[in-house]
């Protein structure tokens, strides 16, 4: 579950959004309040807020977002318990509060509004409220047996590791199976093996690198593996089929268009190919 929080001054406008029936809003918590509309609730908030004229951002606005899977099984009573626990973790004490659940999208989430001014006219300290909201949501999720941000992050990192390994495996297979002799050949061969390779070309029409698209992920070559930078891919091929230009750049054909390699990259790959050829010659 993710928690976001901030102090706001536009209480009525923000609360009206939370009460928007088009979003299938349902009240899951109501503390020390009697009103049945944003205008009435705002007026009740204001009665306490008028006791502290120094505080302008006098309403606390929070959004609590369980994971999609957790959200599917949470009923009104459980959403109420989550909100109460979050208020406890934020140490908000006894304050006017109202919370709505939005179910207009697949991702169910709670909008919570709490009066920053308590019954004694004292303002709640909102220092680092964004970070504190995240931590309170994490503790609430742990207490309620919900998926935490740490668990989601771990799963994401685990999946990413698997994706990176699979892209690298298909890259190695492409080099061995097709032995591409140009970047254009490489793109086509990788697509045959199920990986879409997207060239990154800057405004000067120079090829800067590749991105790899596979199974919903889009990663830079360096994110996949250190050997999958543009230069290292070039070194793994037998040569670059291109035309030497007057400015010492190399022009190559890529997806039906001519693009340039930077002089440094072209020189680096050329030196490697020459060295490889010399080493083979010595071997004979």
C-alpha positions, 0 to 999 in steps of 0.5 A: 500500500502507498500513502501520500499526504499534504496540507491544503487550503482549498478544503471544499474544492478538494473534498468535493472531488472526494465526494464525486459520485461519478467516481462511485465514491463511498464514505468509509469513515466519518469522525466528529462530523454531521454534515452530508455535503462538502459545503457542510463538512467544510463549514464544520472544519472551519469552526475549529480552523477559525480558532487558529488564524495563523494556519492557512493550510489547515486541512490534511489531505491523504491518499491511501492506495492498496495494491490492485489485488488487495483492493479487490478483496477489501470491503467497507469494514476493512477499508474503515479499519485501514483508515483508522489504523493510518490515522493512529500511525500518523498520531492524529488523535481525535480530530474531525475526519472524513474518508471516501473510497474511489472505485471508478478504476481498477485501482481502489483507493481512499481519499482521507481529509483530516482537520489539521486544527484540533478541538483546542485550536492547535495545528498538527505539525505537518513537517515532512508529512509526505515521507511520514505518510509513506511510513505510516502507510507501510506500518498500516499495511504490515498491521493489516496483512496487506502488501507493502511497498517493500514487497512490491519493490522486491517483486519488481526487482526480482522480475526485472532481474529475470527480464534482463537475464532473458534479454541477454540470453536472446542477445547471445543466441542472436549473435551465435545463430545469425552472426549479424554483420551490421546493426541493421542485421542485428535489429532484424535478428533480435526481432526474430528472437522476440526482442524489439531493439529501438535505436536511440538517435539524437537531434544530430542524427547520431546513433547513441544506443539501443533500448530493448523492449521485451515482455512489457519492459523497455530497458537501455542496453546498459541496464540489461548488461554491461556488454550490451552497450552500443560499442560492445555490440559493435565489437561482437559483430564481424564489421560495420557496413557503412560509408566513411564521410568527410567529417570522419563519421560513419554512416550506417543504414538502420531500419531503412534510414541513414544514421551516423556513428560518432567518431569515437564509437566508429574508431573504437569499433574499427580498432577492435576489428583490425586487432581481431584481424591481426590476431587471426593472422598471427594465429595462422 
